Amino acid sequence: MNFHNFVQLDTELFNNRKIKLLRKMPEGESLVLFWVHLLCLAERTQDDGRIYLTGLRPYTMNELASETEYPAEFVQKALDQFEEFEMIERSEEELNIKNWRFYQNISELD
C-alpha cells in the first residue's frame, strides 16, 4: 500500500493579500505555483515546515531548482520575494515555511 501526506490549503488562498500581490507580479502565476511546491516539500519532510534534502543537509539552489523544475534564477527570485513577504525564513542552513504549524493544524483553522 502506498500512503501519501497531504498539505492543507486554505480555501481562501487566492484571497490572501500576499498571494494576490504575487499573482500581479511578472511570472506571478509561477510564483504561486512554486509556493505550492514549497508547501509540498515541507510536508514531505514532516519537520515543522522545514525544507531540506536530508536532515543534515539543506537543498542547494540548484538542487531546489531541479526538484521543483524551475530555473535556479527563478527560484532565487521567488525565495527573495517570499522572504520579503515574510512567508519563509532562511539561512545557509535552513529554509522554513513561516507559521507552518498554524496553517497545517486543522483545529487552529476552525
C-alpha positions in Angstrom: 0.0 0.0 0.0 1.2 3.5 -0.8 0.4 6.3 1.7 0.8 10.0 0.9 0.9 13.0 3.0 -1.4 15.9 2.4 -0.9 19.6 2.5 -3.9 21.7 3.7 -4.7 24.7 1.6 -7.0 27.3 2.9 -9.9 27.8 0.5 -9.2 31.5 0.9 -5.7 31.1 -0.5 -6.4 33.2 -3.6 -7.9 36.0 -1.4 -4.7 36.1 0.7 -3.2 39.6 0.2 0.3 38.3 -0.3 -0.9 35.7 -2.9 -2.9 38.5 -4.7 0.3 40.6 -4.8 2.4 37.7 -6.1 -0.1 36.9 -8.9 0.1 40.5 -10.1 3.9 40.4 -10.5 5.8 39.3 -13.6 5.7 35.5 -13.5 3.1 35.7 -10.7 1.3 32.5 -11.5 4.6 30.7 -11.5 5.4 32.3 -8.1 2.2 31.0 -6.6 2.7 27.5 -8.1 6.3 27.5 -6.8 4.8 28.4 -3.3 2.7 25.3 -3.5 5.8 23.3 -4.4 7.5 24.5 -1.3 4.4 23.6 0.8 4.6 20.1 -0.6 8.3 19.8 0.1 7.7 21.0 3.7 5.1 18.3 4.2 7.3 15.7 2.7 10.0 16.3 5.4 7.3 16.4 8.1 9.5 18.6 10.2 7.6 21.8 11.2 7.8 23.5 7.8 11.5 22.9 7.3 12.6 22.1 3.8 15.8 20.1 3.2 17.3 17.3 1.2 18.3 15.3 4.2 18.0 16.2 7.9 21.7 17.2 7.9 21.9 18.9 4.5 19.7 21.7 3.1 19.0 21.9 -0.6 21.4 23.9 -2.7 19.8 26.4 -5.0 20.5 24.2 -8.0 19.0 21.1 -6.2 15.9 23.0 -5.2 15.5 24.2 -8.8 15.9 20.7 -10.1 13.5 19.3 -7.5 10.8 21.8 -8.5 11.7 22.0 -12.2 12.2 25.8 -12.2 15.3 27.6 -13.3 17.7 28.5 -10.5 17.4 32.2 -11.2 13.6 32.0 -10.8 14.0 30.0 -7.6 16.3 32.7 -6.1 13.9 35.4 -7.1 10.9 33.6 -5.7 12.7 32.9 -2.4 13.8 36.5 -2.1 10.2 37.6 -2.7 8.8 35.1 -0.2 11.3 36.2 2.4 10.4 39.9 1.8 6.7 39.0 2.3 7.7 37.0 5.5 6.3 33.8 4.1 9.6 32.0 4.7 12.7 32.2 6.9 16.0 31.1 5.5 19.7 30.9 6.3 22.5 29.0 4.8 21.5 26.0 7.0 17.7 26.2 6.7 14.6 27.0 4.7 11.4 27.2 6.7 7.8 28.0 5.9 6.7 30.6 8.5 3.7 29.8 10.6 3.6 26.2 9.3 2.0 24.7 12.4 -0.8 27.3 12.3 -1.7 26.6 8.7 -1.4 22.8 8.9 -3.3 22.5 12.2 -7.0 21.7 11.5 -8.1 22.7 15.0 -6.5 26.1 14.6 -8.4 26.8 11.4 -11.9 26.1 12.8 
